[in-house]
Amino acid sequence: MTFLLLEGRTAQAREECLKLIVRNPNATHWQAQLNGLDASLGKMDVAIRNLRKLSRQQPDALIDLAQLEALAGHRDEALRILLPLERSYQSGKHLMIEFARVYAALGDEPNTVKWLERSMDAREMPAIYMHVSPAFAKMQDTPEFHRLKKRMNLDW
């Protein structure tokens, strides 16, 4: 599914996500992912509403909700959700790159870079996709992002 997203085939990624949910309906990660895909396909309000419900049952979905709130332009709400998660990030519930994605959605490059660096230092697998991830597309040509790509030998 990740590769479909990176190729811009969001609708097909959504179909694959639905298959995963059918196989494991209790896997909230896939339910959260589905809402993110729906948001990418223009159903932002529905996706946010669904993630709010899901996060009441499964707090791990809060980071996804924060990202969608940020993408929808609800900065204060995104930060209200994000800051408590950020204070307790060492609990290991969330990958550091997830914080970077929320800050990127907020347009906060310094914090995005800070969390990307932490993700790289921790050798989180998703960090290797930062140079092609739609979450960081707006930062691709900034000096800080070029520095990070060079550090990971992704500056080709």
KOLLUMLUM-740621 format. One record per residue: residue number from 1; residue in one letter; x, y, z of N, C-alpha, C, CB in turn. Coordinates in nm, 4 decimals. Glycine has a CB too. Layout:
{NUM,"a",{X,Y,Z},{X,Y,Z},{X,Y,Z},{X,Y,Z}}
...
//
This chain:
{1,"m",{0.0818,-0.1185,0.0000},{0.0000,0.0000,0.0000},{0.0871,0.1261,0.0000},{-0.0936,-0.0009,0.1203}}
{2,"t",{0.1965,0.1244,0.0720},{0.2858,0.2399,0.0775},{0.3325,0.2782,-0.0617},{0.4061,0.2108,0.1674}}
{3,"f",{0.3681,0.1786,-0.1408},{0.4184,0.2093,-0.2740},{0.3097,0.2690,-0.3626},{0.4753,0.0842,-0.3387}}
{4,"l",{0.1875,0.2246,-0.3459},{0.0772,0.2832,-0.4220},{0.0621,0.4308,-0.3877},{-0.0545,0.2079,-0.3941}}
{5,"l",{0.0731,0.4623,-0.2591},{0.0632,0.6026,-0.2166},{0.1767,0.6858,-0.2747},{0.0643,0.6127,-0.0634}}
{6,"l",{0.2972,0.6315,-0.2670},{0.4126,0.7047,-0.3183},{0.4043,0.7261,-0.4688},{0.5405,0.6309,-0.2840}}
{7,"e",{0.3335,0.6376,-0.5363},{0.3129,0.6526,-0.6804},{0.1944,0.7423,-0.7127},{0.2927,0.5169,-0.7444}}
{8,"g",{0.1237,0.7907,-0.6091},{0.0092,0.8770,-0.6307},{-0.1178,0.8018,-0.6664},{0.0401,0.9745,-0.7378}}
{9,"r",{-0.1215,0.6730,-0.6404},{-0.2376,0.5900,-0.6731},{-0.3223,0.5725,-0.5462},{-0.1931,0.4503,-0.7310}}
{10,"t",{-0.3764,0.6843,-0.5001},{-0.4476,0.6885,-0.3724},{-0.5735,0.6033,-0.3725},{-0.4834,0.8306,-0.3384}}
{11,"a",{-0.6504,0.6086,-0.4781},{-0.7746,0.5302,-0.4827},{-0.7450,0.3808,-0.4758},{-0.8541,0.5623,-0.6107}}
{12,"q",{-0.6404,0.3373,-0.5432},{-0.6037,0.1968,-0.5393},{-0.5504,0.1597,-0.3994},{-0.4979,0.1657,-0.6484}}
{13,"a",{-0.4752,0.2500,-0.3386},{-0.4274,0.2264,-0.2017},{-0.5457,0.2125,-0.1064},{-0.3344,0.3414,-0.1552}}
{14,"r",{-0.6493,0.2918,-0.1292},{-0.7687,0.2839,-0.0455},{-0.8338,0.1458,-0.0579},{-0.8693,0.3944,-0.0843}}
{15,"e",{-0.8419,0.0950,-0.1791},{-0.9005,-0.0378,-0.2004},{-0.8197,-0.1458,-0.1277},{-0.9078,-0.0697,-0.3512}}
{16,"e",{-0.6885,-0.1350,-0.1317},{-0.6028,-0.2317,-0.0615},{-0.6212,-0.2198,0.0896},{-0.4543,-0.2101,-0.0988}}
{17,"c",{-0.6365,-0.0983,0.1371},{-0.6593,-0.0752,0.2801},{-0.7909,-0.1388,0.3241},{-0.6600,0.0761,0.3113}}
{18,"l",{-0.8937,-0.1255,0.2423},{-1.0225,-0.1894,0.2736},{-1.0090,-0.3411,0.2849},{-1.1265,-0.1546,0.1662}}
{19,"k",{-0.9284,-0.4000,0.1980},{-0.9055,-0.5448,0.2049},{-0.8390,-0.5828,0.3377},{-0.8179,-0.5916,0.0858}}
{20,"l",{-0.7442,-0.5007,0.3806},{-0.6761,-0.5285,0.5074},{-0.7719,-0.5162,0.6263},{-0.5573,-0.4329,0.5258}}
{21,"i",{-0.8627,-0.4222,0.6190},{-0.9608,-0.4038,0.7268},{-1.0561,-0.5229,0.7319},{-1.0403,-0.2720,0.7070}}
{22,"v",{-1.0966,-0.5719,0.6163},{-1.1853,-0.6882,0.6127},{-1.1170,-0.8090,0.6772},{-1.2262,-0.7209,0.4671}}
{23,"r",{-0.9866,-0.8237,0.6508},{-0.9128,-0.9367,0.7091},{-0.8932,-0.9221,0.8589},{-0.7779,-0.9511,0.6420}}
{24,"n",{-0.8796,-0.7977,0.9050},{-0.8549,-0.7749,1.0469},{-0.9301,-0.6495,1.0916},{-0.7024,-0.7610,1.0752}}
{25,"p",{-1.0599,-0.6606,1.1180},{-1.1429,-0.5447,1.1505},{-1.1031,-0.4719,1.2794},{-1.2850,-0.5881,1.1612}}
{26,"n",{-1.0264,-0.5363,1.3651},{-0.9853,-0.4728,1.4898},{-0.8541,-0.3965,1.4786},{-0.9733,-0.5761,1.5971}}
{27,"a",{-0.7915,-0.3988,1.3631},{-0.6648,-0.3287,1.3430},{-0.6931,-0.1806,1.3177},{-0.5845,-0.3910,1.2243}}
{28,"t",{-0.6882,-0.1037,1.4241},{-0.7224,0.0383,1.4133},{-0.6241,0.1150,1.3262},{-0.7277,0.1009,1.5509}}
{29,"h",{-0.5020,0.0652,1.3128},{-0.4055,0.1332,1.2255},{-0.4608,0.1439,1.0840},{-0.2702,0.0583,1.2246}}
{30,"w",{-0.5190,0.0348,1.0350},{-0.5721,0.0374,0.8985},{-0.6959,0.1253,0.8891},{-0.6050,-0.1042,0.8514}}
{31,"q",{-0.7756,0.1294,0.9941},{-0.8924,0.2181,0.9947},{-0.8483,0.3645,0.9918},{-0.9805,0.1913,1.1189}}
{32,"a",{-0.7451,0.3962,1.0689},{-0.6915,0.5328,1.0676},{-0.6338,0.5643,0.9298},{-0.5827,0.5508,1.1775}}
{33,"q",{-0.5621,0.4684,0.8728},{-0.5045,0.4866,0.7391},{-0.6137,0.5112,0.6358},{-0.4211,0.3639,0.6992}}
{34,"l",{-0.7229,0.4378,0.6459},{-0.8352,0.4548,0.5529},{-0.8884,0.5974,0.5591},{-0.9482,0.3544,0.5847}}
{35,"n",{-0.8997,0.6524,0.6778},{-0.9486,0.7889,0.6903},{-0.8510,0.8892,0.6308},{-0.9744,0.8220,0.8359}}
{36,"g",{-0.7232,0.8643,0.6459},{-0.6239,0.9500,0.5811},{-0.6348,0.9449,0.4296},{-0.4840,0.9098,0.6237}}
{37,"l",{-0.6584,0.8268,0.3770},{-0.6769,0.8113,0.2326},{-0.8032,0.8817,0.1868},{-0.6825,0.6630,0.1943}}
{38,"d",{-0.9108,0.8678,0.2649},{-1.0345,0.9376,0.2310},{-1.0125,1.0890,0.2287},{-1.1455,0.9015,0.3309}}
{39,"a",{-0.9366,1.1389,0.3239},{-0.9068,1.2827,0.3264},{-0.8317,1.3234,0.2002},{-0.8241,1.3194,0.4519}}
{40,"s",{-0.7370,1.2409,0.1585},{-0.6613,1.2697,0.0357},{-0.7497,1.2685,-0.0879},{-0.5490,1.1689,0.0185}}
{41,"l",{-0.8574,1.1937,-0.0794},{-0.9502,1.1847,-0.1919},{-1.0631,1.2877,-0.1831},{-1.0090,1.0450,-0.1990}}
{42,"g",{-1.0481,1.3861,-0.0940},{-1.1439,1.4960,-0.0870},{-1.2538,1.4821,0.0156},{-1.2052,1.5130,-0.2167}}
{43,"k",{-1.2450,1.3827,0.1006},{-1.3483,1.3614,0.2026},{-1.2947,1.3977,0.3409},{-1.3972,1.2146,0.2009}}
{44,"m",{-1.2381,1.5161,0.3524},{-1.1714,1.5579,0.4751},{-1.2665,1.5615,0.5945},{-1.1085,1.6941,0.4557}}
{45,"d",{-1.3828,1.6215,0.5786},{-1.4760,1.6323,0.6913},{-1.5191,1.4954,0.7436},{-1.5989,1.7123,0.6498}}
{46,"v",{-1.5495,1.4056,0.6535},{-1.5902,1.2705,0.6922},{-1.4742,1.1997,0.7619},{-1.6370,1.1894,0.5685}}
{47,"a",{-1.3545,1.2139,0.7069},{-1.2369,1.1479,0.7648},{-1.2094,1.1994,0.9060},{-1.1132,1.1702,0.6754}}
{48,"i",{-1.2181,1.3291,0.9259},{-1.1959,1.3855,1.0593},{-1.3019,1.3353,1.1567},{-1.1971,1.5397,1.0540}}
{49,"r",{-1.4246,1.3364,1.1135},{-1.5341,1.2880,1.1993},{-1.5114,1.1417,1.2392},{-1.6707,1.3029,1.1267}}
{50,"n",{-1.4726,1.0590,1.1423},{-1.4473,0.9176,1.1708},{-1.3276,0.8990,1.2638},{-1.4240,0.8410,1.0407}}
{51,"l",{-1.2235,0.9777,1.2435},{-1.1060,0.9652,1.3304},{-1.1346,1.0135,1.4728},{-0.9889,1.0439,1.2717}}
{52,"r",{-1.2199,1.1121,1.4858},{-1.2581,1.1550,1.6209},{-1.3259,1.0407,1.6957},{-1.3519,1.2778,1.6146}}
{53,"k",{-1.4156,0.9708,1.6278},{-1.4829,0.8558,1.6900},{-1.3828,0.7450,1.7208},{-1.5949,0.8020,1.5981}}
{54,"l",{-1.2987,0.7145,1.6247},{-1.2007,0.6079,1.6414},{-1.1034,0.6379,1.7551},{-1.1242,0.5866,1.5120}}
{55,"s",{-1.0625,0.7633,1.7668},{-0.9637,0.7985,1.8697},{-1.0211,0.7874,2.0112},{-0.9121,0.9404,1.8462}}
{56,"r",{-1.1534,0.7927,2.0250},{-1.2134,0.7711,2.1569},{-1.1972,0.6267,2.2003},{-1.3617,0.8092,2.1560}}
{57,"q",{-1.2033,0.5378,2.1039},{-1.1867,0.3955,2.1329},{-1.0396,0.3537,2.1296},{-1.2665,0.3122,2.0331}}
{58,"q",{-0.9637,0.4177,2.0442},{-0.8248,0.3806,2.0233},{-0.7389,0.5077,2.0199},{-0.8086,0.2986,1.8918}}
{59,"p",{-0.6824,0.5461,2.1335},{-0.6038,0.6699,2.1408},{-0.4859,0.6767,2.0442},{-0.5530,0.6872,2.2792}}
{60,"d",{-0.4400,0.5617,1.9939},{-0.3296,0.5645,1.8979},{-0.3668,0.6401,1.7701},{-0.2870,0.4222,1.8632}}
{61,"a",{-0.4958,0.6542,1.7429},{-0.5408,0.7240,1.6227},{-0.5312,0.8760,1.6371},{-0.6840,0.6844,1.5903}}
{62,"l",{-0.4987,0.9232,1.7562},{-0.4920,1.0682,1.7783},{-0.3879,1.1374,1.6904},{-0.4613,1.0964,1.9236}}
{63,"i",{-0.2746,1.0736,1.6679},{-0.1703,1.1367,1.5856},{-0.2203,1.1553,1.4428},{-0.0403,1.0517,1.5865}}
{64,"d",{-0.2984,1.0595,1.3937},{-0.3567,1.0713,1.2599},{-0.4609,1.1831,1.2562},{-0.4204,0.9375,1.2167}}
{65,"l",{-0.5374,1.1937,1.3634},{-0.6359,1.3006,1.3732},{-0.5667,1.4366,1.3746},{-0.7222,1.2830,1.4992}}
{66,"a",{-0.4581,1.4478,1.4480},{-0.3835,1.5742,1.4531},{-0.3365,1.6137,1.3130},{-0.2621,1.5624,1.5492}}
{67,"q",{-0.2888,1.5170,1.2361},{-0.2423,1.5472,1.1007},{-0.3567,1.5958,1.0120},{-0.1766,1.4238,1.0384}}
{68,"l",{-0.4714,1.5289,1.0200},{-0.5848,1.5714,0.9374},{-0.6377,1.7076,0.9811},{-0.6970,1.4676,0.9437}}
{69,"e",{-0.6406,1.7324,1.1109},{-0.6831,1.8649,1.1590},{-0.5893,1.9723,1.1041},{-0.6855,1.8693,1.3151}}
{70,"a",{-0.4593,1.9430,1.1036},{-0.3626,2.0389,1.0498},{-0.3843,2.0607,0.9012},{-0.2197,1.9911,1.0751}}
{71,"l",{-0.4032,1.9530,0.8276},{-0.4252,1.9644,0.6828},{-0.5534,2.0401,0.6510},{-0.4302,1.8258,0.6191}}
{72,"a",{-0.6527,2.0293,0.7394},{-0.7799,2.0998,0.7194},{-0.7707,2.2466,0.7598},{-0.8908,2.0315,0.7987}}
{73,"g",{-0.6554,2.2870,0.8125},{-0.6375,2.4263,0.8537},{-0.6808,2.4545,0.9959},{-0.7125,2.5155,0.7622}}
{74,"h",{-0.7054,2.3498,1.0734},{-0.7470,2.3649,1.2134},{-0.6234,2.3586,1.3032},{-0.8504,2.2541,1.2537}}
{75,"r",{-0.5398,2.4611,1.2928},{-0.4105,2.4632,1.3613},{-0.4236,2.4446,1.5123},{-0.3394,2.5934,1.3324}}
{76,"d",{-0.5114,2.5216,1.5757},{-0.5251,2.5139,1.7216},{-0.5686,2.3745,1.7659},{-0.6259,2.6184,1.7714}}
{77,"e",{-0.6608,2.3148,1.6931},{-0.7078,2.1805,1.7280},{-0.5968,2.0778,1.7077},{-0.8313,2.1426,1.6437}}
{78,"a",{-0.5227,2.0911,1.5999},{-0.4117,1.9992,1.5739},{-0.3084,2.0075,1.6865},{-0.3454,2.0311,1.4376}}
{79,"l",{-0.2758,2.1278,1.7291},{-0.1775,2.1440,1.8377},{-0.2332,2.0955,1.9710},{-0.1349,2.2909,1.8499}}
{80,"r",{-0.3611,2.1150,1.9940},{-0.4241,2.0671,2.1181},{-0.4100,1.9153,2.1302},{-0.5738,2.1072,2.1223}}
{81,"i",{-0.4205,1.8480,2.0181},{-0.4060,1.7025,2.0163},{-0.2583,1.6621,2.0215},{-0.4729,1.6436,1.8905}}
{82,"l",{-0.1769,1.7326,1.9456},{-0.0370,1.6945,1.9267},{0.0507,1.7153,2.0504},{0.0203,1.7721,1.8127}}
{83,"l",{0.0374,1.8281,2.1164},{0.1316,1.8618,2.2235},{0.1356,1.7591,2.3370},{0.0966,1.9962,2.2801}}
{84,"p",{0.0229,1.7079,2.3865},{0.0325,1.6031,2.4888},{0.1003,1.4758,2.4369},{-0.1062,1.5692,2.5408}}
{85,"l",{0.0764,1.4419,2.3107},{0.1412,1.3248,2.2518},{0.2918,1.3468,2.2419},{0.0821,1.2943,2.1126}}
{86,"e",{0.3279,1.4682,2.2047},{0.4689,1.5017,2.1905},{0.5410,1.4934,2.3261},{0.4842,1.6425,2.1300}}
{87,"r",{0.4747,1.5382,2.4305},{0.5367,1.5338,2.5637},{0.5616,1.3901,2.6101},{0.4482,1.6066,2.6655}}
{88,"s",{0.4821,1.2963,2.5593},{0.4976,1.1575,2.6032},{0.5466,1.0664,2.4903},{0.3654,1.1052,2.6579}}
{89,"y",{0.6151,1.1222,2.3911},{0.6534,1.0423,2.2752},{0.7479,0.9281,2.3099},{0.7174,1.1302,2.1720}}
{90,"q",{0.8196,0.9382,2.4179},{0.9148,0.8330,2.4539},{0.8453,0.7039,2.4966},{1.0055,0.8814,2.5655}}
{91,"s",{0.7137,0.7091,2.5072},{0.6399,0.5873,2.5422},{0.6473,0.4845,2.4298},{0.4933,0.6206,2.5735}}
{92,"g",{0.6848,0.5291,2.3116},{0.6989,0.4370,2.1991},{0.5700,0.4066,2.1255},{0.7571,0.3106,2.2467}}
{93,"k",{0.4619,0.4755,2.1595},{0.3341,0.4493,2.0922},{0.3332,0.4997,1.9486},{0.2203,0.5138,2.1694}}
{94,"h",{0.4137,0.6015,1.9230},{0.4144,0.6624,1.7898},{0.5563,0.6697,1.7366},{0.3512,0.8029,1.7932}}
{95,"l",{0.5683,0.6531,1.6069},{0.6969,0.6753,1.5431},{0.7241,0.8250,1.5395},{0.6999,0.6145,1.4001}}
{96,"m",{0.8493,0.8607,1.5485},{0.8847,1.0019,1.5467},{0.8508,1.0673,1.4136},{1.0320,1.0188,1.5763}}
{97,"i",{0.8548,0.9895,1.3074},{0.8206,1.0465,1.1772},{0.6743,1.0900,1.1720},{0.8489,0.9454,1.0661}}
{98,"e",{0.5893,1.0301,1.2549},{0.4494,1.0725,1.2594},{0.4379,1.2160,1.3118},{0.3671,0.9768,1.3477}}
{99,"f",{0.5211,1.2507,1.4087},{0.5224,1.3886,1.4582},{0.5715,1.4819,1.3476},{0.6124,1.4016,1.5848}}
{100,"a",{0.6709,1.4372,1.2724},{0.7220,1.5183,1.1610},{0.6116,1.5442,1.0590},{0.8420,1.4482,1.0931}}
{101,"r",{0.5293,1.4433,1.0325},{0.4202,1.4608,0.9350},{0.3186,1.5644,0.9828},{0.3495,1.3267,0.9092}}
{102,"v",{0.2880,1.5629,1.1114},{0.1925,1.6613,1.1641},{0.2517,1.8008,1.1532},{0.1555,1.6297,1.3116}}
{103,"y",{0.3778,1.8161,1.1931},{0.4395,1.9490,1.1836},{0.4515,1.9949,1.0385},{0.5779,1.9481,1.2495}}
{104,"a",{0.4754,1.9014,0.9464},{0.4784,1.9387,0.8044},{0.3409,1.9874,0.7601},{0.5239,1.8190,0.7168}}
{105,"a",{0.2362,1.9203,0.8057},{0.0990,1.9621,0.7718},{0.0682,2.0993,0.8298},{-0.0036,1.8591,0.8233}}
{106,"l",{0.1321,2.1318,0.9416},{0.1141,2.2642,1.0026},{0.2000,2.3713,0.9350},{0.1477,2.2582,1.1513}}
{107,"g",{0.2897,2.3287,0.8468},{0.3797,2.4227,0.7808},{0.4924,2.4687,0.8710},{0.3028,2.5419,0.7321}}
{108,"d",{0.5252,2.3902,0.9720},{0.6279,2.4236,1.0707},{0.7559,2.3472,1.0363},{0.5797,2.3897,1.2160}}
{109,"e",{0.8381,2.4076,0.9508},{0.9583,2.3395,0.9040},{1.0588,2.3092,1.0158},{1.0248,2.4229,0.7984}}
{110,"p",{1.0869,2.4023,1.1078},{1.1852,2.3685,1.2127},{1.1474,2.2448,1.2941},{1.2019,2.4860,1.3066}}
{111,"n",{1.0214,2.2339,1.3344},{0.9800,2.1160,1.4103},{0.9723,1.9917,1.3220},{0.8451,2.1410,1.4764}}
{112,"t",{0.9379,2.0090,1.1970},{0.9382,1.8951,1.1045},{1.0790,1.8386,1.0945},{0.8859,1.9368,0.9639}}
{113,"v",{1.1768,1.9257,1.0758},{1.3164,1.8830,1.0641},{1.3635,1.8173,1.1934},{1.4070,2.0028,1.0292}}
{114,"k",{1.3268,1.8762,1.3076},{1.3663,1.8195,1.4374},{1.3180,1.6753,1.4493},{1.3097,1.9045,1.5538}}
{115,"w",{1.1914,1.6509,1.4155},{1.1355,1.5168,1.4288},{1.1885,1.4221,1.3214},{0.9839,1.5227,1.4223}}
{116,"l",{1.2151,1.4731,1.2020},{1.2769,1.3888,1.0994},{1.4160,1.3439,1.1433},{1.2852,1.4641,0.9651}}
{117,"e",{1.4908,1.4353,1.2017},{1.6246,1.3997,1.2508},{1.6157,1.2926,1.3594},{1.6973,1.5248,1.3053}}
{118,"r",{1.5221,1.3067,1.4493},{1.5037,1.2056,1.5534},{1.4659,1.0710,1.4922},{1.3959,1.2505,1.6534}}
{119,"s",{1.3794,1.0753,1.3923},{1.3382,0.9533,1.3239},{1.4590,0.8868,1.2568},{1.2283,0.9841,1.2195}}
{120,"m",{1.5417,0.9679,1.1931},{1.6613,0.9153,1.1284},{1.7575,0.8573,1.2315},{1.7308,1.0248,1.0467}}
{121,"d",{1.7781,0.9282,1.3410},{1.8692,0.8803,1.4459},{1.8223,0.7480,1.5050},{1.8818,0.9845,1.5568}}
{122,"a",{1.6912,0.7312,1.5144},{1.6341,0.6076,1.5690},{1.6266,0.4976,1.4627},{1.4943,0.6345,1.6262}}
{123,"r",{1.6642,0.5309,1.3412},{1.6608,0.4373,1.2286},{1.5209,0.3800,1.2039},{1.7588,0.3237,1.2532}}
{124,"e",{1.4241,0.4693,1.2111},{1.2868,0.4287,1.1799},{1.2766,0.4023,1.0298},{1.1836,0.5381,1.2246}}
{125,"m",{1.2226,0.2902,0.9970},{1.2126,0.2482,0.8569},{1.1443,0.3518,0.7664},{1.1371,0.1180,0.8490}}
{126,"p",{1.0314,0.4121,0.8070},{0.9652,0.5069,0.7158},{1.0492,0.6304,0.6809},{0.8360,0.5521,0.7769}}
{127,"a",{1.1543,0.6580,0.7564},{1.2377,0.7755,0.7276},{1.3011,0.7666,0.5890},{1.3472,0.7903,0.8338}}
{128,"i",{1.3225,0.6464,0.5385},{1.3879,0.6343,0.4074},{1.2986,0.6820,0.2934},{1.4289,0.4899,0.3827}}
{129,"y",{1.1700,0.7006,0.3219},{1.0773,0.7476,0.2188},{1.0523,0.8983,0.2259},{0.9456,0.6740,0.2311}}
{130,"m",{1.1216,0.9676,0.3141},{1.0911,1.1095,0.3340},{1.1064,1.1912,0.2062},{1.1807,1.1669,0.4417}}
{131,"h",{1.1987,1.1540,0.1199},{1.2225,1.2319,-0.0015},{1.1154,1.2122,-0.1087},{1.3565,1.1962,-0.0584}}
{132,"v",{1.0289,1.1107,-0.0920},{0.9204,1.0889,-0.1880},{0.7827,1.0942,-0.1223},{0.9385,0.9550,-0.2573}}
{133,"s",{0.7788,1.1142,0.0069},{0.6519,1.1176,0.0791},{0.5748,1.2446,0.0482},{0.6756,1.1063,0.2291}}
{134,"p",{0.4469,1.2312,0.0135},{0.3652,1.3504,-0.0099},{0.3570,1.4415,0.1130},{0.2254,1.3091,-0.0519}}
{135,"a",{0.3745,1.3852,0.2316},{0.3663,1.4653,0.3543},{0.4721,1.5749,0.3576},{0.3814,1.3758,0.4769}}
{136,"f",{0.5848,1.5510,0.2921},{0.6948,1.6473,0.2973},{0.7193,1.7169,0.1635},{0.8213,1.5779,0.3418}}
{137,"a",{0.6240,1.7065,0.0729},{0.6405,1.7610,-0.0622},{0.6705,1.9108,-0.0630},{0.5160,1.7345,-0.1435}}
{138,"k",{0.6074,1.9867,0.0241},{0.6274,2.1320,0.0254},{0.7674,2.1712,0.0715},{0.5243,2.1976,0.1152}}
{139,"m",{0.8374,2.0808,0.1389},{0.9706,2.1099,0.1921},{1.0831,2.0615,0.1010},{0.9859,2.0471,0.3283}}
{140,"q",{1.0502,1.9923,-0.0046},{1.1514,1.9247,-0.0859},{1.2677,2.0146,-0.1294},{1.0863,1.8671,-0.2076}}
{141,"d",{1.2416,2.1413,-0.1549},{1.3457,2.2287,-0.2081},{1.4072,2.3219,-0.1050},{1.2902,2.3095,-0.3193}}
{142,"t",{1.3803,2.2988,0.0217},{1.4387,2.3854,0.1250},{1.5793,2.3373,0.1603},{1.3491,2.3878,0.2520}}
{143,"p",{1.6657,2.4286,0.2023},{1.8033,2.3888,0.2389},{1.8079,2.2828,0.3498},{1.8821,2.5115,0.2837}}
{144,"e",{1.7215,2.2946,0.4492},{1.7221,2.1968,0.5586},{1.6838,2.0579,0.5090},{1.6263,2.2405,0.6698}}
{145,"f",{1.5867,2.0525,0.4209},{1.5447,1.9233,0.3694},{1.6545,1.8619,0.2830},{1.4149,1.9372,0.2892}}
{146,"h",{1.7224,1.9443,0.2037},{1.8355,1.8943,0.1242},{1.9449,1.8396,0.2154},{1.8925,2.0062,0.0339}}
{147,"r",{1.9686,1.9069,0.3277},{2.0685,1.8598,0.4237},{2.0294,1.7220,0.4776},{2.0842,1.9608,0.5402}}
{148,"l",{1.9009,1.7046,0.5117},{1.8548,1.5753,0.5621},{1.8668,1.4664,0.4555},{1.7099,1.5859,0.6099}}
{149,"k",{1.8291,1.4997,0.3327},{1.8386,1.4004,0.2253},{1.9847,1.3605,0.2027},{1.7769,1.4558,0.0942}}
{150,"k",{2.0752,1.4573,0.2074},{2.2166,1.4278,0.1895},{2.2656,1.3372,0.3023},{2.2992,1.5581,0.1844}}
{151,"r",{2.2228,1.3657,0.4237},{2.2627,1.2848,0.5389},{2.2224,1.1388,0.5207},{2.2007,1.3406,0.6671}}
{152,"m",{2.1100,1.1150,0.4552},{2.0616,0.9781,0.4348},{2.0962,0.9227,0.2965},{1.9117,0.9733,0.4547}}
{153,"n",{2.1818,0.9955,0.2248},{2.2201,0.9557,0.0878},{2.0984,0.9437,-0.0037},{2.2960,0.8218,0.0905}}
{154,"l",{2.0048,1.0370,0.0123},{1.8847,1.0402,-0.0690},{1.8849,1.1618,-0.1630},{1.7605,1.0423,0.0208}}
{155,"d",{1.9982,1.2248,-0.1794},{2.0046,1.3493,-0.2561},{2.0398,1.3250,-0.4030},{2.1066,1.4435,-0.1938}}
{156,"w",{1.9714,1.2333,-0.4634},{1.9944,1.2030,-0.6041},{1.8885,1.2609,-0.6914},{2.0019,1.0560,-0.6258}}
//
